[in-house]
Amino acid sequence: MEKNPYIELAECLLPEEMVEYFEVVKVEKTTDTLDVTLEERDNGVDGYKTGQLRSNGFYHESVVRDYPVRGRKMSFHVKRRRWIEIETGKSVSRQWNLVAEGTRFSKEFAAFLKDMLGHIPDYGPLS
């Protein structure tokens, strides 16, 4: 099956670590925004062997802002996966460091803004 060209383009725009661990499942474009929905791949969690975990859906999605693209605000809608440890029933997930501390910006975009402006601005709610 041929891949959706929007999804291929979105994968080119993603930070490298996101392409490895997340799959682009949807791209929505409006006149003002480019929204990319990502779901964490079912690759398990470091430290657990195959068969020790069972996938248990996703957490609520988080929205992360990134560099604007051709005048459109770009947002990643990130759905982190959760697993259940089969033997204990304990909930398990990966810890991600995808956003700059205290912001909803990608680390790279926050560093760019801080370098250009001397601070990271607060643009208000994600809408």
N, CA, C and O atoms as a Tinker XYZ file with bonds, in Angstrom:
   508  protein
     1  N      0.835000   -1.170000    0.000000    73     2
     2  CA     0.000000    0.000000    0.000000    64     1     3
     3  C      0.889000    1.246000    0.000000    63     2     4     5
     4  O      1.883000    1.310000    0.724000    81     3
     5  N      0.522000    2.223000   -0.813000    73     3     6
     6  CA     1.302000    3.450000   -0.915000    64     5     7
     7  C      1.009000    4.358000    0.275000    63     6     8     9
     8  O     -0.138000    4.486000    0.704000    81     7
     9  N      2.056000    4.982000    0.800000    73     7    10
    10  CA     1.920000    5.837000    1.979000    64     9    11
    11  C      1.349000    7.201000    1.579000    63    10    12    13
    12  O      1.655000    7.722000    0.507000    81    11
    13  N      0.527000    7.761000    2.443000    73    11    14
    14  CA    -0.041000    9.088000    2.249000    64    13    15
    15  C      1.092000   10.110000    2.157000    63    14    16    17
    16  O      1.959000   10.136000    3.031000    81    15
    17  N      1.108000   10.961000    1.111000    73    15    18
    18  CA     2.213000   11.920000    0.962000    64    17    19
    19  C      2.303000   12.927000    2.113000    63    18    20    21
    20  O      3.401000   13.361000    2.460000    81    19
    21  N      1.169000   13.304000    2.710000    73    19    22
    22  CA     1.211000   14.203000    3.869000    64    21    23
    23  C      1.954000   13.549000    5.029000    63    22    24    25
    24  O      2.713000   14.205000    5.743000    81    23
    25  N      1.728000   12.255000    5.206000    73    23    26
    26  CA     2.392000   11.533000    6.298000    64    25    27
    27  C      3.886000   11.453000    6.024000    63    26    28    29
    28  O      4.686000   11.642000    6.940000    81    27
    29  N      4.279000   11.180000    4.798000    73    27    30
    30  CA     5.705000   11.137000    4.455000    64    29    31
    31  C      6.366000   12.487000    4.700000    63    30    32    33
    32  O      7.469000   12.549000    5.243000    81    31
    33  N      5.700000   13.567000    4.305000    73    31    34
    34  CA     6.244000   14.905000    4.517000    64    33    35
    35  C      6.360000   15.198000    6.010000    63    34    36    37
    36  O      7.373000   15.729000    6.465000    81    35
    37  N      5.327000   14.853000    6.767000    73    35    38
    38  CA     5.351000   15.094000    8.214000    64    37    39
    39  C      6.508000   14.359000    8.871000    63    38    40    41
    40  O      7.132000   14.894000    9.787000    81    39
    41  N      6.808000   13.141000    8.422000    73    39    42
    42  CA     7.925000   12.388000    8.990000    64    41    43
    43  C      9.248000   13.103000    8.750000    63    42    44    45
    44  O     10.158000   13.009000    9.574000    81    43
    45  N      9.366000   13.817000    7.635000    73    43    46
    46  CA    10.587000   14.580000    7.347000    64    45    47
    47  C     10.740000   15.772000    8.286000    63    46    48    49
    48  O     11.858000   16.227000    8.528000    81    47
    49  N      9.640000   16.277000    8.812000    73    47    50
    50  CA     9.663000   17.453000    9.680000    64    49    51
    51  C      9.865000   17.109000   11.156000    63    50    52    53
    52  O     10.155000   17.985000   11.970000    81    51
    53  N      9.710000   15.840000   11.490000    73    51    54
    54  CA     9.791000   15.425000   12.895000    64    53    55
    55  C     11.217000   15.368000   13.409000    63    54    56    57
    56  O     12.138000   15.054000   12.655000    81    55
    57  N     11.411000   15.672000   14.695000    73    55    58
    58  CA    12.706000   15.401000   15.313000    64    57    59
    59  C     13.030000   13.912000   15.173000    63    58    60    61
    60  O     12.131000   13.072000   15.228000    81    59
    61  N     14.303000   13.589000   14.993000    73    59    62
    62  CA    14.749000   12.221000   14.716000    64    61    63
    63  C     14.213000   11.195000   15.723000    63    62    64    65
    64  O     13.758000   10.122000   15.327000    81    63
    65  N     14.264000   11.519000   17.024000    73    63    66
    66  CA    13.829000   10.556000   18.038000    64    65    67
    67  C     12.338000   10.251000   17.920000    63    66    68    69
    68  O     11.904000    9.156000   18.278000    81    67
    69  N     11.554000   11.195000   17.426000    73    67    70
    70  CA    10.123000   10.965000   17.299000    64    69    71
    71  C      9.814000    9.980000   16.172000    63    70    72    73
    72  O      8.896000    9.169000   16.296000    81    71
    73  N     10.563000   10.042000   15.084000    73    71    74
    74  CA    10.335000    9.125000   13.962000    64    73    75
    75  C     10.615000    7.693000   14.387000    63    74    76    77
    76  O      9.933000    6.764000   13.955000    81    75
    77  N     11.612000    7.522000   15.229000    73    75    78
    78  CA    11.983000    6.177000   15.668000    64    77    79
    79  C     10.929000    5.551000   16.586000    63    78    80    81
    80  O     10.669000    4.350000   16.504000    81    79
    81  N     10.328000    6.355000   17.450000    73    79    82
    82  CA     9.442000    5.816000   18.471000    64    81    83
    83  C      7.957000    6.107000   18.258000    63    82    84    85
    84  O      7.114000    5.548000   18.959000    81    83
    85  N      7.628000    6.975000   17.300000    73    83    86
    86  CA     6.237000    7.335000   17.060000    64    85    87
    87  C      5.894000    7.158000   15.588000    63    86    88    89
    88  O      6.743000    7.323000   14.712000    81    87
    89  N      4.651000    6.822000   15.336000    73    87    90
    90  CA     4.159000    6.670000   13.975000    64    89    91
    91  C      3.203000    7.819000   13.674000    63    90    92    93
    92  O      2.328000    8.129000   14.482000    81    91
    93  N      3.369000    8.452000   12.509000    73    91    94
    94  CA     2.444000    9.495000   12.083000    64    93    95
    95  C      1.173000    8.792000   11.606000    63    94    96    97
    96  O      1.216000    7.979000   10.683000    81    95
    97  N      0.045000    9.109000   12.239000    73    95    98
    98  CA    -1.204000    8.444000   11.878000    64    97    99
    99  C     -2.192000    9.372000   11.191000    63    98   100   101
   100  O     -3.132000    8.912000   10.541000    81    99
   101  N     -1.982000   10.689000   11.335000    73    99   102
   102  CA    -2.906000   11.623000   10.703000    64   101   103
   103  C     -2.234000   12.970000   10.534000    63   102   104   105
   104  O     -1.463000   13.400000   11.391000    81   103
   105  N     -2.528000   13.634000    9.426000    73   103   106
   106  CA    -2.060000   14.992000    9.181000    64   105   107
   107  C     -3.271000   15.809000    8.742000    63   106   108   109
   108  O     -3.956000   15.453000    7.783000    81   107
   109  N     -3.527000   16.897000    9.446000    73   107   110
   110  CA    -4.634000   17.782000    9.096000    64   109   111
   111  C     -4.077000   19.167000    8.805000    63   110   112   113
   112  O     -3.293000   19.711000    9.583000    81   111
   113  N     -4.490000   19.733000    7.670000    73   111   114
   114  CA    -4.013000   21.040000    7.251000    64   113   115
   115  C     -5.209000   21.978000    7.102000    63   114   116   117
   116  O     -6.197000   21.648000    6.446000    81   115
   117  N     -5.100000   23.162000    7.728000    73   115   118
   118  CA    -6.084000   24.219000    7.514000    64   117   119
   119  C     -5.323000   25.423000    6.975000    63   118   120   121
   120  O     -4.118000   25.342000    6.739000    81   119
   121  N     -6.010000   26.526000    6.782000    73   119   122
   122  CA    -5.318000   27.718000    6.297000    64   121   123
   123  C     -4.356000   28.279000    7.339000    63   122   124   125
   124  O     -3.417000   28.996000    6.993000    81   123
   125  N     -4.585000   27.954000    8.631000    73   123   126
   126  CA    -3.757000   28.500000    9.709000    64   125   127
   127  C     -2.852000   27.483000   10.391000    63   126   128   129
   128  O     -1.861000   27.864000   11.014000    81   127
   129  N     -3.176000   26.193000   10.283000    73   127   130
   130  CA    -2.459000   25.196000   11.082000    64   129   131
   131  C     -2.070000   23.965000   10.276000    63   130   132   133
   132  O     -2.647000   23.657000    9.233000    81   131
   133  N     -1.070000   23.279000   10.807000    73   131   134
   134  CA    -0.690000   21.948000   10.342000    64   133   135
   135  C     -0.597000   21.098000   11.599000    63   134   136   137
   136  O      0.293000   21.291000   12.428000    81   135
   137  N     -1.525000   20.155000   11.735000    73   135   138
   138  CA    -1.594000   19.308000   12.916000    64   137   139
   139  C     -1.213000   17.884000   12.541000    63   138   140   141
   140  O     -1.800000   17.281000   11.642000    81   139
   141  N     -0.208000   17.354000   13.257000    73   139   142
   142  CA     0.298000   16.013000   12.993000    64   141   143
   143  C      0.021000   15.159000   14.222000    63   142   144   145
   144  O      0.479000   15.474000   15.320000    81   143
   145  N     -0.733000   14.073000   14.033000    73   143   146
   146  CA    -1.051000   13.170000   15.141000    64   145   147
   147  C     -0.084000   12.000000   15.114000    63   146   148   149
   148  O      0.097000   11.345000   14.087000    81   147
   149  N      0.541000   11.748000   16.277000    73   147   150
   150  CA     1.535000   10.689000   16.425000    64   149   151
   151  C      1.090000    9.712000   17.498000    63   150   152   153
   152  O      0.591000   10.113000   18.550000    81   151
   153  N      1.276000    8.428000   17.223000    73   151   154
   154  CA     1.027000    7.401000   18.233000    64   153   155
   155  C      2.318000    6.651000   18.494000    63   154   156   157
   156  O      3.027000    6.265000   17.565000    81   155
   157  N      2.613000    6.448000   19.771000    73   155   158
   158  CA     3.825000    5.716000   20.135000    64   157   159
   159  C      3.732000    4.291000   19.600000    63   158   160   161
   160  O      2.704000    3.626000   19.730000    81   159
   161  N      4.823000    3.843000   19.000000    73   159   162
   162  CA     4.869000    2.483000   18.450000    64   161   163
   163  C      4.827000    1.464000   19.596000    63   162   164   165
   164  O      5.260000    1.755000   20.711000    81   163
   165  N      4.311000    0.288000   19.313000    73   163   166
   166  CA     4.203000   -0.766000   20.323000    64   165   167
   167  C      5.508000   -1.572000   20.353000    63   166   168   169
   168  O      5.537000   -2.747000   19.986000    81   167
   169  N      6.582000   -0.915000   20.796000    73   167   170
   170  CA     7.911000   -1.537000   20.836000    64   169   171
   171  C      8.314000   -1.967000   22.237000    63   170   172   173
   172  O      9.461000   -2.357000   22.454000    81   171
   173  N      7.400000   -1.905000   23.182000    73   171   174
   174  CA     7.745000   -2.268000   24.552000    64   173   175
   175  C      8.521000   -1.165000   25.251000    63   174   176   177
   176  O      8.642000   -0.049000   24.746000    81   175
   177  N      9.040000   -1.499000   26.412000    73   175   178
   178  CA     9.763000   -0.536000   27.248000    64   177   179
   179  C     11.121000   -1.140000   27.583000    63   178   180   181
   180  O     11.226000   -2.335000   27.860000    81   179
   181  N     12.158000   -0.311000   27.558000    73   179   182
   182  CA    13.500000   -0.774000   27.907000    64   181   183
   183  C     13.480000   -1.430000   29.286000    63   182   184   185
   184  O     12.832000   -0.944000   30.213000    81   183
   185  N     14.198000   -2.535000   29.398000    73   183   186
   186  CA    14.274000   -3.247000   30.667000    64   185   187
   187  C     13.271000   -4.385000   30.781000    63   186   188   189
   188  O     13.334000   -5.167000   31.729000    81   187
   189  N     12.351000   -4.490000   29.837000    73   187   190
   190  CA    11.363000   -5.575000   29.848000    64   189   191
   191  C     11.583000   -6.472000   28.635000    63   190   192   193
   192  O     11.876000   -5.998000   27.538000    81   191
   193  N     11.438000   -7.764000   28.851000    73   191   194
   194  CA    11.605000   -8.724000   27.769000    64   193   195
   195  C     10.278000   -8.907000   27.034000    63   194   196   197
   196  O      9.209000   -8.601000   27.563000    81   195
   197  N     10.371000   -9.407000   25.813000    73   195   198
   198  CA     9.178000   -9.715000   25.033000    64   197   199
   199  C      8.273000  -10.651000   25.819000    63   198   200   201
   200  O      8.734000  -11.657000   26.359000    81   199
   201  N      6.994000  -10.326000   25.885000    73   199   202
   202  CA     6.033000  -11.157000   26.599000    64   201   203
   203  C      5.778000  -10.728000   28.035000    63   202   204   205
   204  O      4.846000  -11.227000   28.666000    81   203
   205  N      6.595000   -9.804000   28.571000    73   203   206
   206  CA     6.382000   -9.345000   29.951000    64   205   207
   207  C      5.333000   -8.234000   30.030000    63   206   208   209
   208  O      4.756000   -7.988000   31.089000    81   207
   209  N      5.093000   -7.568000   28.900000    73   207   210
   210  CA     4.151000   -6.447000   28.877000    64   209   211
   211  C      3.035000   -6.705000   27.878000    63   210   212   213
   212  O      3.220000   -7.390000   26.872000    81   211
   213  N      1.871000   -6.139000   28.179000    73   211   214
   214  CA     0.739000   -6.171000   27.259000    64   213   215
   215  C      0.314000   -4.730000   27.023000    63   214   216   217
   216  O      0.132000   -3.972000   27.975000    81   215
   217  N      0.155000   -4.345000   25.757000    73   215   218
   218  CA    -0.275000   -2.995000   25.427000    64   217   219
   219  C     -1.632000   -2.724000   26.062000    63   218   220   221
   220  O     -2.501000   -3.596000   26.081000    81   219
   221  N     -1.812000   -1.507000   26.583000    73   219   222
   222  CA    -3.045000   -1.165000   27.293000    64   221   223
   223  C     -3.547000    0.209000   26.867000    63   222   224   225
   224  O     -3.937000    1.018000   27.709000    81   223
   225  N     -3.538000    0.473000   25.565000    73   223   226
   226  CA    -4.091000    1.726000   25.052000    64   225   227
   227  C     -3.133000    2.893000   25.176000    63   226   228   229
   228  O     -1.916000    2.717000   25.245000    81   227
   229  N     -3.708000    4.101000   25.202000    73   227   230
   230  CA    -2.930000    5.334000   25.193000    64   229   231
   231  C     -3.373000    6.272000   26.302000    63   230   232   233
   232  O     -4.518000    6.225000   26.753000    81   231
   233  N     -2.449000    7.127000   26.737000    73   231   234
   234  CA    -2.793000    8.237000   27.616000    64   233   235
   235  C     -3.503000    9.289000   26.774000    63   234   236   237
   236  O     -3.522000    9.192000   25.547000    81   235
   237  N     -4.089000   10.297000   27.428000    73   235   238
   238  CA    -4.671000   11.414000   26.686000    64   237   239
   239  C     -3.568000   12.075000   25.872000    63   238   240   241
   240  O     -2.423000   12.148000   26.317000    81   239
   241  N     -3.908000   12.553000   24.691000    73   239   242
   242  CA    -2.881000   13.151000   23.845000    64   241   243
   243  C     -2.385000   14.472000   24.428000    63   242   244   245
   244  O     -3.124000   15.212000   25.077000    81   243
   245  N     -1.113000   14.736000   24.172000    73   243   246
   246  CA    -0.487000   16.001000   24.531000    64   245   247
   247  C     -0.232000   16.763000   23.245000    63   246   248   249
   248  O      0.042000   16.165000   22.204000    81   247
   249  N     -0.321000   18.076000   23.316000    73   247   250
   250  CA    -0.072000   18.896000   22.135000    64   249   251
   251  C      1.235000   19.645000   22.337000    63   250   252   253
   252  O      1.440000   20.310000   23.352000    81   251
   253  N      2.120000   19.523000   21.341000    73   251   254
   254  CA     3.440000   20.147000   21.387000    64   253   255
   255  C      3.569000   21.055000   20.174000    63   254   256   257
   256  O      3.346000   20.621000   19.044000    81   255
   257  N      3.925000   22.307000   20.403000    73   255   258
   258  CA     4.128000   23.247000   19.301000    64   257   259
   259  C      5.523000   23.089000   18.727000    63   258   260   261
   260  O      6.476000   22.774000   19.441000    81   259
   261  N      5.625000   23.314000   17.420000    73   259   262
   262  CA     6.922000   23.247000   16.755000    64   261   263
   263  C      7.034000   24.410000   15.789000    63   262   264   265
   264  O      6.143000   25.255000   15.715000    81   263
   265  N      8.141000   24.450000   15.044000    73   263   266
   266  CA     8.379000   25.523000   14.089000    64   265   267
   267  C      7.185000   25.702000   13.157000    63   266   268   269
   268  O      6.628000   24.713000   12.680000    81   267
   269  N      6.781000   26.941000   12.890000    73   267   270
   270  CA     5.734000   27.160000   11.878000    64   269   271
   271  C      6.217000   26.663000   10.515000    63   270   272   273
   272  O      7.412000   26.693000   10.221000    81   271
   273  N      5.287000   26.211000    9.698000    73   271   274
   274  CA     5.609000   25.725000    8.363000    64   273   275
   275  C      4.802000   26.533000    7.355000    63   274   276   277
   276  O      3.572000   26.483000    7.346000    81   275
   277  N      5.498000   27.271000    6.515000    73   275   278
   278  CA     4.844000   28.075000    5.469000    64   277   279
   279  C      3.687000   28.905000    6.009000    63   278   280   281
   280  O      2.610000   28.950000    5.416000    81   279
   281  N      3.925000   29.566000    7.148000    73   279   282
   282  CA     2.918000   30.447000    7.726000    64   281   283
   283  C      1.838000   29.739000    8.536000    63   282   284   285
   284  O      0.912000   30.386000    9.026000    81   283
   285  N      1.942000   28.433000    8.683000    73   283   286
   286  CA     0.964000   27.674000    9.476000    64   285   287
   287  C      1.576000   27.291000   10.820000    63   286   288   289
   288  O      2.725000   26.855000   10.880000    81   287
   289  N      0.808000   27.454000   11.897000    73   287   290
   290  CA     1.244000   26.957000   13.201000    64   289   291
   291  C      1.312000   25.445000   13.109000    63   290   292   293
   292  O      0.386000   24.803000   12.612000    81   291
   293  N      2.414000   24.873000   13.589000    73   291   294
   294  CA     2.554000   23.425000   13.534000    64   293   295
   295  C      2.457000   22.855000   14.937000    63   294   296   297
   296  O      3.131000   23.314000   15.859000    81   295
   297  N      1.616000   21.855000   15.081000    73   295   298
   298  CA     1.447000   21.190000   16.372000    64   297   299
   299  C      1.517000   19.689000   16.185000    63   298   300   301
   300  O      0.989000   19.139000   15.218000    81   299
   301  N      2.181000   19.035000   17.130000    73   299   302
   302  CA     2.203000   17.579000   17.177000    64   301   303
   303  C      1.227000   17.151000   18.270000    63   302   304   305
   304  O      1.315000   17.617000   19.406000    81   303
   305  N      0.306000   16.270000   17.926000    73   303   306
   306  CA    -0.637000   15.696000   18.885000    64   305   307
   307  C     -0.078000   14.314000   19.216000    63   306   308   309
   308  O     -0.192000   13.381000   18.421000    81   307
   309  N      0.521000   14.197000   20.388000    73   307   310
   310  CA     1.296000   13.011000   20.756000    64   309   311
   311  C      0.472000   12.112000   21.670000    63   310   312   313
   312  O      0.000000   12.535000   22.725000    81   311
   313  N      0.309000   10.854000   21.238000    73   311   314
   314  CA    -0.388000    9.854000   22.043000    64   313   315
   315  C      0.640000    8.848000   22.538000    63   314   316   317
   316  O      1.150000    8.025000   21.779000    81   315
   317  N      0.933000    8.940000   23.854000    73   315   318
   318  CA     1.877000    8.006000   24.470000    64   317   319
   319  C      1.160000    6.720000   24.823000    63   318   320   321
   320  O      0.027000    6.733000   25.305000    81   319
   321  N      1.827000    5.625000   24.579000    73   319   322
   322  CA     1.270000    4.296000   24.836000    64   321   323
   323  C      1.501000    3.914000   26.300000    63   322   324   325
   324  O      2.449000    4.378000   26.932000    81   323
   325  N      0.630000    3.074000   26.817000    73   323   326
   326  CA     0.854000    2.498000   28.143000    64   325   327
   327  C      0.756000    0.980000   28.028000    63   326   328   329
   328  O      0.057000    0.440000   27.170000    81   327
   329  N      1.468000    0.325000   28.905000    73   327   330
   330  CA     1.494000   -1.126000   28.943000    64   329   331
   331  C      1.153000   -1.590000   30.346000    63   330   332   333
   332  O      1.240000   -0.825000   31.307000    81   331
   333  N      0.769000   -2.838000   30.451000    73   331   334
   334  CA     0.531000   -3.493000   31.742000    64   333   335
   335  C      1.570000   -4.599000   31.879000    63   334   336   337
   336  O      1.757000   -5.409000   30.972000    81   335
   337  N      2.243000   -4.619000   33.026000    73   335   338
   338  CA     3.163000   -5.712000   33.319000    64   337   339
   339  C      2.292000   -6.932000   33.623000    63   338   340   341
   340  O      1.534000   -6.922000   34.593000    81   339
   341  N      2.390000   -7.967000   32.815000    73   339   342
   342  CA     1.493000   -9.114000   32.892000    64   341   343
   343  C      1.529000   -9.784000   34.260000    63   342   344   345
   344  O      0.481000  -10.135000   34.802000    81   343
   345  N      2.699000   -9.964000   34.814000    73   343   346
   346  CA     2.837000  -10.691000   36.091000    64   345   347
   347  C      2.264000   -9.926000   37.277000    63   346   348   349
   348  O      1.659000  -10.532000   38.161000    81   347
   349  N      2.443000   -8.601000   37.314000    73   347   350
   350  CA     2.044000   -7.823000   38.493000    64   349   351
   351  C      0.801000   -6.955000   38.277000    63   350   352   353
   352  O      0.170000   -6.534000   39.246000    81   351
   353  N      0.438000   -6.678000   36.999000    73   351   354
   354  CA    -0.680000   -5.783000   36.712000    64   353   355
   355  C     -0.300000   -4.312000   36.805000    63   354   356   357
   356  O     -1.154000   -3.436000   36.670000    81   355
   357  N      0.983000   -4.042000   37.035000    73   355   358
   358  CA     1.481000   -2.673000   37.174000    64   357   359
   359  C      1.464000   -1.960000   35.816000    63   358   360   361
   360  O      1.821000   -2.551000   34.797000    81   359
   361  N      1.049000   -0.690000   35.808000    73   359   362
   362  CA     1.045000    0.126000   34.597000    64   361   363
   363  C      2.462000    0.624000   34.316000    63   362   364   365
   364  O      3.156000    1.080000   35.226000    81   363
   365  N      2.889000    0.537000   33.060000    73   363   366
   366  CA     4.245000    0.899000   32.666000    64   365   367
   367  C      4.182000    1.792000   31.431000    63   366   368   369
   368  O      3.343000    1.586000   30.554000    81   367
   369  N      5.072000    2.787000   31.361000    73   367   370
   370  CA     5.187000    3.618000   30.161000    64   369   371
   371  C      6.610000    4.129000   30.047000    63   370   372   373
   372  O      7.385000    4.070000   31.002000    81   371
   373  N      6.941000    4.626000   28.881000    73   371   374
   374  CA     8.254000    5.240000   28.676000    64   373   375
   375  C      8.213000    6.674000   29.172000    63   374   376   377
   376  O      7.166000    7.321000   29.158000    81   375
   377  N      9.352000    7.157000   29.607000    73   375   378
   378  CA     9.482000    8.564000   29.977000    64   377   379
   379  C     10.087000    9.303000   28.790000    63   378   380   381
   380  O     11.152000    8.931000   28.299000    81   379
   381  N      9.414000   10.337000   28.337000    73   379   382
   382  CA     9.871000   11.093000   27.175000    64   381   383
   383  C     10.298000   12.481000   27.582000    63   382   384   385
   384  O      9.735000   13.072000   28.504000    81   383
   385  N     11.282000   12.992000   26.901000    73   383   386
   386  CA    11.773000   14.345000   27.114000    64   385   387
   387  C     11.656000   15.077000   25.776000    63   386   388   389
   388  O     12.660000   15.423000   25.154000    81   387
   389  N     10.411000   15.307000   25.345000    73   387   390
   390  CA    10.170000   15.872000   24.022000    64   389   391
   391  C      9.945000   17.376000   24.028000    63   390   392   393
   392  O     10.120000   18.032000   23.001000    81   391
   393  N      9.556000   17.937000   25.185000    73   391   394
   394  CA     9.260000   19.369000   25.237000    64   393   395
   395  C     10.241000   20.082000   26.155000    63   394   396   397
   396  O     10.808000   19.493000   27.076000    81   395
   397  N     10.423000   21.369000   25.876000    73   395   398
   398  CA    11.279000   22.190000   26.738000    64   397   399
   399  C     10.572000   22.367000   28.083000    63   398   400   401
   400  O      9.359000   22.571000   28.134000    81   399
   401  N     11.333000   22.288000   29.156000    73   399   402
   402  CA    10.774000   22.369000   30.499000    64   401   403
   403  C      9.953000   23.646000   30.677000    63   402   404   405
   404  O     10.402000   24.738000   30.329000    81   403
   405  N      8.753000   23.494000   31.219000    73   403   406
   406  CA     7.884000   24.627000   31.506000    64   405   407
   407  C      7.164000   25.185000   30.286000    63   406   408   409
   408  O      6.543000   26.245000   30.369000    81   407
   409  N      7.237000   24.486000   29.153000    73   407   410
   410  CA     6.592000   24.973000   27.930000    64   409   411
   411  C      5.798000   23.852000   27.280000    63   410   412   413
   412  O      5.773000   22.725000   27.773000    81   411
   413  N      5.159000   24.170000   26.181000    73   411   414
   414  CA     4.523000   23.176000   25.316000    64   413   415
   415  C      5.195000   23.224000   23.946000    63   414   416   417
   416  O      4.600000   22.834000   22.942000    81   415
   417  N      6.455000   23.710000   23.911000    73   415   418
   418  CA     7.236000   23.797000   22.682000    64   417   419
   419  C      8.190000   22.615000   22.591000    63   418   420   421
   420  O      8.661000   22.111000   23.611000    81   419
   421  N      8.479000   22.170000   21.360000    73   419   422
   422  CA     9.515000   21.156000   21.190000    64   421   423
   423  C     10.824000   21.741000   21.698000    63   422   424   425
   424  O     10.997000   22.960000   21.712000    81   423
   425  N     11.741000   20.884000   22.113000    73   423   426
   426  CA    13.027000   21.357000   22.637000    64   425   427
   427  C     13.750000   22.228000   21.617000    63   426   428   429
   428  O     14.301000   23.271000   21.968000    81   427
   429  N     13.748000   21.799000   20.348000    73   427   430
   430  CA    14.455000   22.533000   19.304000    64   429   431
   431  C     13.830000   23.907000   19.067000    63   430   432   433
   432  O     14.550000   24.894000   18.917000    81   431
   433  N     12.488000   23.981000   19.032000    73   431   434
   434  CA    11.808000   25.247000   18.788000    64   433   435
   435  C     12.017000   26.201000   19.963000    63   434   436   437
   436  O     12.224000   27.396000   19.756000    81   435
   437  N     11.965000   25.691000   21.182000    73   435   438
   438  CA    12.191000   26.525000   22.362000    64   437   439
   439  C     13.613000   27.091000   22.356000    63   438   440   441
   440  O     13.817000   28.261000   22.682000    81   439
   441  N     14.593000   26.266000   21.986000    73   439   442
   442  CA    15.985000   26.744000   21.920000    64   441   443
   443  C     16.124000   27.836000   20.867000    63   442   444   445
   444  O     16.827000   28.822000   21.085000    81   443
   445  N     15.463000   27.667000   19.737000    73   443   446
   446  CA    15.489000   28.669000   18.671000    64   445   447
   447  C     14.893000   29.989000   19.163000    63   446   448   449
   448  O     15.482000   31.051000   18.959000    81   447
   449  N     13.719000   29.924000   19.814000    73   447   450
   450  CA    13.069000   31.143000   20.312000    64   449   451
   451  C     13.928000   31.838000   21.358000    63   450   452   453
   452  O     14.046000   33.063000   21.356000    81   451
   453  N     14.525000   31.062000   22.245000    73   451   454
   454  CA    15.363000   31.646000   23.292000    64   453   455
   455  C     16.588000   32.322000   22.683000    63   454   456   457
   456  O     16.994000   33.397000   23.127000    81   455
   457  N     17.172000   31.696000   21.675000    73   455   458
   458  CA    18.335000   32.273000   20.999000    64   457   459
   459  C     17.968000   33.562000   20.269000    63   458   460   461
   460  O     18.713000   34.541000   20.323000    81   459
   461  N     16.828000   33.565000   19.589000    73   459   462
   462  CA    16.413000   34.735000   18.803000    64   461   463
   463  C     15.885000   35.877000   19.670000    63   462   464   465
   464  O     16.177000   37.045000   19.413000    81   463
   465  N     15.098000   35.531000   20.708000    73   463   466
   466  CA    14.412000   36.548000   21.504000    64   465   467
   467  C     15.033000   36.790000   22.873000    63   466   468   469
   468  O     14.744000   37.796000   23.520000    81   467
   469  N     15.877000   35.876000   23.310000    73   467   470
   470  CA    16.457000   35.982000   24.643000    64   469   471
   471  C     15.585000   35.345000   25.715000    63   470   472   473
   472  O     15.993000   35.244000   26.872000    81   471
   473  N     14.396000   34.918000   25.338000    73   471   474
   474  CA    13.490000   34.234000   26.260000    64   473   475
   475  C     12.510000   33.407000   25.432000    63   474   476   477
   476  O     12.448000   33.530000   24.209000    81   475
   477  N     11.756000   32.573000   26.117000    73   475   478
   478  CA    10.740000   31.769000   25.441000    64   477   479
   479  C      9.390000   32.414000   25.729000    63   478   480   481
   480  O      8.938000   32.407000   26.875000    81   479
   481  N      8.735000   32.974000   24.706000    73   479   482
   482  CA     7.472000   33.661000   24.943000    64   481   483
   483  C      6.338000   32.698000   25.269000    63   482   484   485
   484  O      6.380000   31.521000   24.912000    81   483
   485  N      5.335000   33.214000   25.947000    73   483   486
   486  CA     4.142000   32.437000   26.240000    64   485   487
   487  C      3.057000   32.949000   25.300000    63   486   488   489
   488  O      2.568000   34.068000   25.451000    81   487
   489  N      2.686000   32.119000   24.330000    73   487   490
   490  CA     1.682000   32.517000   23.347000    64   489   491
   491  C      0.280000   32.147000   23.785000    63   490   492   493
   492  O     -0.649000   32.185000   22.979000    81   491
   493  N      0.114000   31.795000   25.025000    73   491   494
   494  CA    -1.211000   31.486000   25.525000    64   493   495
   495  C     -1.638000   30.066000   25.224000    63   494   496   497
   496  O     -0.811000   29.216000   24.894000    81   495
   497  N     -2.933000   29.812000   25.339000    73   495   498
   498  CA    -3.446000   28.441000   25.176000    64   497   499
   499  C     -3.212000   27.915000   23.762000    63   498   500   501
   500  O     -3.111000   28.676000   22.800000    81   499
   501  N     -3.132000   26.612000   23.671000    73   499   502
   502  CA    -2.996000   25.961000   22.366000    64   501   503
   503  C     -4.366000   25.928000   21.713000    63   502   504   505
   504  O     -5.222000   25.133000   22.101000    81   503
   505  N     -4.574000   26.769000   20.743000    73   503   506
   506  CA    -5.848000   26.742000   20.036000    64   505   507
   507  C     -5.679000   27.237000   18.634000    63   506   508
   508  O     -6.648000   27.289000   17.876000    81   507
